[in-house]
Amino acid sequence: MRKPQTVKALEELGRVQLSKSFFMREFLYSEISQIEGIPNIPSDPELAIAAGKNLCERVLEPIQAALGRISIRSAYRSCAVNAKGAENKNQYNCASNESNYGEHIWDVKDSDGYMGATVCIVVTSFIPYYERTQDWTALAWWIHDHIDAYAEMTFFPKYAALNISWRENPNVSKAIYSYVKNPHTGKSGCLTKKGMDNFSGLHEQFYQEFIDR
């Protein structure tokens, strides 16, 4: 599949089913694209589709099957869209293109030659629990314990939205970060990563109340 140059071709790309519940079209929306007038279209649609299928089938579908509807907040970014976001980092909060290859830029492999994909999601069923407790770690630990294919998560304050990634690179270790303070420690930053004492084992004590709601 070539990069779409017509409305019809872009419609066909949008109709590509990445998994049982998700189609490519919902991952192409971008506020930066809309406001700045920069098309958010993959230059390598086949690579973007392959990365997106792995993300959807191996990460998003299992979360949605267990916890209910997922809302897509931000997903694929073209190199041009991400470059504009990085240029205005204070306004748009985008990292450089190089650091987003194989992440938000699905259609370019990372520096080691592996594909990957990142999406920002909201788990709708988690919103009431989060608004009552401000405890984003319940969702973080549930995903850590149940979704083996995730590569990294980063949590944000509004609705406990999170960036979650799938990566082909087998050398990438799982890690969880947050811009929100952990209510159990009073600190933001890294919740866990390989080598930390809390990385292994199960963590039901942190999410049992949410699951039993």
KEKE-3310 file (N, C-alpha, C; in steps of 0.2 Angstrom, whole numbers, plus 5000, padded with zeros to 4 digits):
npx = (5004:5003:5008:4993:4986:4974:4957:4949:4959:4964:4953:4952:4963:4960:4949:4956:4956:4963:4962:4950:4941:4946:4950:4960:4957:4953:4965:4972:4968:4973:4975:4986:4988:4975:4974:4986:4986:4993:4994:4991:4996:5002:5019:5023:5012:5011:5020:5015:5003:5006:5013:5003:4993:4999:5000:4986:4980:4988:4989:4979:4966:4966:4965:4953:4944:4944:4942:4933:4927:4939:4945:4953:4965:4977:4987:4994:5007:5012:5029:5030:5020:5023:5036:5032:5025:5036:5044:5036:5037:5033:5020:5014:5020:5027:5040:5056:5057:5066:5067:5054:5052:5046:5037:5026:5027:5023:5027:5040:5055:5063:5079:5087:5081:5069:5051:5037:5024:5014:5001:4990:4978:4962:4954:4938:4930:4938:4938:4928:4933:4946:4944:4938:4948:4961:4971:4980:4989:4982:4977:4989:4996:4987:4987:5001:5002:4993:4994:5005:5012:5014:5026:5029:5023:5015:5008:4996:4988:4974:4960:4967:4974:4984:5000:5003:5014:5018:5032:5043:5056:5066:5074:5069:5064:5050:5042:5035:5029:5025:5017:5009:5008:5011:4999:5002:5016:5018:5026:5031:5036:5046:5037:5039:5052:5062:5073:5070:5064:5050:5046:5043:5032:5015:5002:4990:4985:4985:4975:4964:4952:4947:4944:4934:4924)
npy = (4994:5011:5028:5037:5048:5053:5056:5045:5035:5037:5034:5021:5016:5020:5011:4999:4985:4984:4975:4965:4975:4988:5000:5008:5021:5028:5030:5040:5053:5069:5083:5092:5091:5095:5108:5114:5111:5101:5086:5070:5057:5041:5038:5026:5015:5001:4997:5005:4999:4986:4988:4994:4984:4974:4982:4984:4971:4964:4972:4982:4976:4965:4973:4980:4970:4965:4976:4985:4998:5007:5023:5032:5043:5050:5045:5038:5048:5057:5060:5074:5080:5076:5083:5096:5096:5094:5105:5115:5112:5116:5119:5108:5097:5086:5074:5073:5068:5058:5051:5046:5037:5022:5023:5034:5038:5027:5022:5022:5013:5010:5015:5004:4996:4990:4988:4997:5004:5017:5023:5034:5032:5032:5023:5020:5014:5016:5029:5034:5028:5033:5047:5047:5042:5046:5037:5032:5021:5009:5005:5005:4994:4984:4982:4979:4967:4959:4961:4956:4960:4973:4987:4999:5012:5028:5039:5052:5067:5070:5061:5049:5046:5037:5034:5020:5007:4996:4986:4979:4976:4965:4967:4978:4983:4981:4996:5008:5025:5041:5057:5060:5061:5047:5041:5033:5035:5048:5053:5057:5051:5036:5022:5008:4997:4985:4977:4984:4982:4980:4975:4962:4948:4948:4961:4963:4969:4983:4985:4978:4984:4992:4982:4975:4984)
npz = (5000:4995:5001:5005:4993:4989:4993:4993:4994:5006:5014:5012:5019:5031:5034:5036:5047:5062:5073:5082:5087:5083:5071:5058:5056:5068:5074:5068:5070:5075:5085:5083:5069:5065:5069:5064:5051:5045:5036:5044:5039:5036:5029:5026:5025:5026:5036:5047:5049:5052:5064:5071:5072:5080:5092:5095:5095:5104:5115:5117:5115:5125:5136:5134:5133:5147:5155:5149:5138:5128:5126:5113:5114:5108:5095:5082:5074:5060:5053:5050:5058:5071:5071:5071:5083:5092:5089:5095:5109:5122:5120:5114:5119:5113:5110:5102:5084:5082:5095:5095:5085:5080:5091:5094:5081:5070:5058:5055:5059:5075:5082:5082:5073:5074:5074:5082:5092:5099:5110:5116:5129:5137:5150:5151:5161:5172:5176:5187:5198:5199:5200:5212:5221:5216:5213:5202:5201:5203:5190:5183:5189:5187:5173:5172:5178:5170:5156:5146:5135:5135:5133:5139:5150:5153:5164:5165:5172:5169:5169:5172:5160:5149:5141:5131:5126:5113:5108:5096:5098:5107:5118:5125:5141:5152:5159:5170:5171:5178:5177:5188:5205:5215:5226:5236:5239:5238:5227:5210:5194:5191:5193:5192:5186:5177:5188:5199:5216:5217:5205:5201:5203:5209:5211:5217:5229:5226:5216:5219:5225:5215:5205:5212:5212)
capx = (5000:5007:5005:4987:4986:4968:4952:4948:4965:4964:4947:4954:4968:4956:4945:4960:4954:4969:4960:4942:4938:4949:4951:4966:4955:4953:4972:4975:4966:4978:4974:4991:4986:4969:4976:4992:4985:4998:4991:4993:4996:5009:5022:5024:5006:5011:5023:5011:4998:5009:5014:4996:4990:5002:4998:4979:4979:4992:4989:4972:4961:4965:4963:4946:4940:4943:4940:4928:4928:4945:4945:4959:4966:4982:4990:4999:5009:5017:5035:5029:5015:5027:5041:5029:5024:5042:5046:5032:5036:5030:5013:5011:5022:5030:5047:5059:5056:5071:5065:5047:5052:5044:5033:5020:5028:5023:5029:5048:5057:5068:5086:5089:5078:5063:5045:5034:5018:5012:4994:4987:4971:4958:4950:4932:4928:4942:4937:4925:4938:4952:4942:4937:4954:4967:4975:4982:4993:4978:4976:4995:4998:4983:4990:5007:5001:4989:4996:5012:5015:5016:5033:5030:5017:5016:5002:4995:4983:4967:4956:4972:4976:4991:5003:5005:5017:5021:5038:5045:5063:5065:5078:5066:5061:5044:5043:5030:5031:5019:5017:5005:5010:5009:4996:5005:5022:5019:5031:5029:5042:5046:5033:5043:5055:5066:5078:5067:5061:5043:5044:5041:5026:5008:5001:4983:4983:4984:4970:4958:4946:4945:4941:4929:4919)
capy = (5000:5017:5033:5039:5054:5055:5055:5038:5030:5038:5031:5014:5015:5021:5005:4993:4983:4982:4970:4964:4981:4994:5002:5012:5028:5031:5031:5045:5059:5073:5090:5096:5090:5099:5116:5117:5110:5096:5079:5065:5051:5037:5037:5019:5012:4994:4997:5007:4994:4980:4990:4995:4977:4971:4986:4983:4964:4961:4976:4985:4971:4962:4978:4982:4964:4964:4982:4989:5002:5011:5029:5034:5051:5052:5038:5039:5054:5057:5064:5081:5082:5076:5088:5102:5096:5095:5112:5119:5107:5119:5119:5102:5091:5080:5073:5073:5063:5052:5047:5044:5032:5015:5024:5038:5037:5020:5020:5022:5009:5013:5016:4997:4993:4987:4992:4998:5009:5020:5026:5037:5030:5032:5017:5023:5012:5018:5036:5035:5026:5038:5053:5046:5040:5049:5032:5029:5015:5003:5003:5003:4988:4979:4981:4976:4960:4955:4962:4954:4962:4980:4989:5005:5016:5034:5041:5059:5068:5070:5054:5044:5044:5034:5032:5013:5005:4989:4986:4972:4975:4960:4970:4983:4980:4985:5001:5012:5031:5045:5064:5061:5059:5041:5042:5028:5037:5055:5054:5055:5048:5029:5017:5002:4995:4979:4978:4987:4977:4979:4974:4955:4946:4951:4967:4963:4974:4989:4986:4974:4988:4994:4976:4973:4989)
capz = (5000:4995:5005:5002:4990:4988:4999:4992:4996:5014:5016:5012:5024:5038:5034:5038:5053:5065:5077:5082:5089:5081:5064:5058:5056:5074:5077:5063:5072:5079:5086:5080:5062:5063:5070:5060:5044:5042:5036:5048:5035:5036:5023:5025:5028:5028:5042:5052:5050:5055:5071:5074:5073:5086:5098:5096:5096:5110:5121:5118:5115:5131:5141:5133:5135:5154:5159:5145:5132:5128:5122:5110:5114:5104:5093:5076:5071:5055:5055:5050:5063:5077:5071:5073:5090:5095:5088:5100:5114:5128:5119:5112:5123:5109:5110:5095:5080:5083:5100:5094:5080:5084:5096:5091:5074:5069:5051:5055:5064:5080:5080:5082:5067:5076:5074:5088:5092:5106:5109:5123:5130:5143:5151:5154:5168:5178:5178:5193:5204:5199:5202:5220:5225:5213:5213:5195:5202:5202:5183:5181:5192:5184:5167:5173:5180:5166:5149:5146:5129:5135:5134:5143:5151:5156:5166:5165:5177:5167:5168:5172:5153:5149:5135:5132:5120:5111:5104:5093:5101:5113:5123:5129:5147:5154:5164:5171:5173:5179:5179:5194:5211:5218:5232:5242:5241:5237:5222:5203:5191:5189:5198:5192:5180:5178:5193:5205:5220:5216:5198:5200:5207:5208:5215:5218:5234:5223:5212:5221:5226:5208:5202:5215:5213)
cpx = (5004:5004:4999:4988:4979:4963:4950:4953:4965:4959:4949:4959:4964:4951:4949:4958:4961:4968:4952:4939:4940:4951:4956:4963:4955:4960:4975:4973:4971:4976:4979:4990:4981:4971:4981:4991:4990:4994:4995:4992:5002:5012:5023:5018:5007:5015:5019:5005:5000:5010:5008:4993:4993:5000:4990:4978:4982:4991:4982:4967:4960:4963:4955:4942:4939:4940:4935:4931:4935:4943:4952:4960:4971:4986:4996:5001:5014:5023:5034:5025:5020:5033:5038:5027:5030:5045:5043:5031:5032:5022:5010:5014:5024:5037:5050:5057:5060:5069:5058:5047:5051:5040:5027:5021:5029:5026:5037:5050:5062:5075:5090:5086:5072:5057:5042:5028:5016:5005:4993:4980:4968:4954:4944:4930:4932:4941:4934:4930:4944:4950:4940:4943:4961:4973:4976:4985:4989:4978:4983:4997:4993:4986:4997:5007:4997:4991:5003:5016:5016:5023:5034:5024:5019:5010:5002:4989:4976:4965:4961:4974:4983:4993:5005:5008:5018:5027:5040:5052:5063:5070:5075:5062:5055:5046:5037:5032:5025:5021:5013:5008:5007:5006:4999:5012:5023:5024:5028:5036:5041:5042:5037:5047:5060:5072:5076:5064:5054:5041:5041:5035:5020:5007:4994:4981:4982:4978:4964:4952:4943:4941:4935:4923:4912)
cpy = (5006:5022:5036:5046:5057:5053:5047:5033:5031:5034:5023:5012:5016:5015:4999:4992:4980:4976:4970:4971:4988:4994:5007:5020:5031:5033:5037:5052:5063:5080:5094:5096:5095:5106:5118:5115:5105:5089:5074:5058:5048:5037:5030:5015:5005:4993:4999:5002:4988:4982:4991:4989:4974:4975:4984:4975:4961:4965:4979:4981:4967:4966:4979:4976:4963:4970:4987:4994:5007:5017:5031:5041:5053:5045:5040:5046:5053:5061:5071:5083:5082:5081:5095:5102:5096:5102:5116:5115:5110:5119:5112:5096:5085:5080:5073:5067:5057:5048:5044:5039:5025:5016:5028:5038:5030:5018:5021:5018:5013:5013:5009:4993:4989:4991:4993:5003:5011:5023:5029:5035:5032:5026:5020:5021:5014:5025:5037:5033:5031:5044:5053:5046:5044:5044:5029:5022:5009:5001:5001:4996:4982:4977:4977:4969:4956:4956:4962:4958:4970:4982:4994:5009:5022:5037:5049:5061:5068:5063:5048:5042:5042:5033:5024:5011:4998:4990:4979:4971:4971:4963:4975:4980:4984:4990:5005:5019:5035:5052:5065:5058:5052:5042:5038:5031:5044:5057:5053:5052:5040:5025:5010:5001:4989:4981:4981:4981:4975:4977:4967:4954:4949:4956:4968:4968:4981:4990:4982:4978:4990:4988:4974:4978:4987)
cpz = (5000:5000:5001:4999:4988:4993:4999:4995:5004:5017:5017:5017:5031:5039:5036:5045:5057:5070:5077:5083:5086:5074:5064:5058:5062:5077:5073:5066:5076:5079:5083:5072:5060:5063:5065:5053:5041:5042:5040:5044:5035:5029:5021:5028:5030:5035:5048:5054:5054:5063:5075:5076:5079:5092:5100:5098:5103:5116:5122:5119:5122:5137:5141:5135:5143:5157:5155:5141:5134:5124:5119:5110:5109:5102:5088:5075:5066:5057:5055:5056:5070:5077:5073:5081:5094:5095:5093:5106:5120:5127:5118:5115:5119:5110:5103:5091:5081:5089:5100:5088:5083:5090:5093:5083:5072:5063:5050:5061:5069:5078:5079:5076:5069:5076:5081:5087:5099:5105:5116:5123:5137:5144:5155:5160:5174:5180:5185:5199:5205:5202:5210:5224:5222:5213:5206:5195:5201:5195:5181:5183:5189:5177:5167:5174:5175:5158:5148:5140:5129:5136:5139:5144:5155:5157:5166:5170:5175:5165:5169:5165:5153:5142:5136:5125:5119:5107:5102:5096:5107:5119:5127:5135:5149:5159:5164:5174:5174:5180:5185:5200:5213:5225:5238:5244:5241:5232:5215:5201:5190:5195:5198:5186:5182:5183:5199:5209:5219:5209:5197:5204:5205:5213:5216:5223:5232:5219:5213:5222:5220:5205:5205:5216:5211)
residu = (MET:ARG:LYS:PRO:GLN:THR:VAL:LYS:ALA:LEU:GLU:GLU:LEU:GLY:ARG:VAL:GLN:LEU:SER:LYS:SER:PHE:PHE:MET:ARG:GLU:PHE:LEU:TYR:SER:GLU:ILE:SER:GLN:ILE:GLU:GLY:ILE:PRO:ASN:ILE:PRO:SER:ASP:PRO:GLU:LEU:ALA:ILE:ALA:ALA:GLY:LYS:ASN:LEU:CYS:GLU:ARG:VAL:LEU:GLU:PRO:ILE:GLN:ALA:ALA:LEU:GLY:ARG:ILE:SER:ILE:ARG:SER:ALA:TYR:ARG:SER:CYS:ALA:VAL:ASN:ALA:LYS:GLY:ALA:GLU:ASN:LYS:ASN:GLN:TYR:ASN:CYS:ALA:SER:ASN:GLU:SER:ASN:TYR:GLY:GLU:HIS:ILE:TRP:ASP:VAL:LYS:ASP:SER:ASP:GLY:TYR:MET:GLY:ALA:THR:VAL:CYS:ILE:VAL:VAL:THR:SER:PHE:ILE:PRO:TYR:TYR:GLU:ARG:THR:GLN:ASP:TRP:THR:ALA:LEU:ALA:TRP:TRP:ILE:HIS:ASP:HIS:ILE:ASP:ALA:TYR:ALA:GLU:MET:THR:PHE:PHE:PRO:LYS:TYR:ALA:ALA:LEU:ASN:ILE:SER:TRP:ARG:GLU:ASN:PRO:ASN:VAL:SER:LYS:ALA:ILE:TYR:SER:TYR:VAL:LYS:ASN:PRO:HIS:THR:GLY:LYS:SER:GLY:CYS:LEU:THR:LYS:LYS:GLY:MET:ASP:ASN:PHE:SER:GLY:LEU:HIS:GLU:GLN:PHE:TYR:GLN:GLU:PHE:ILE:ASP:ARG)
# end
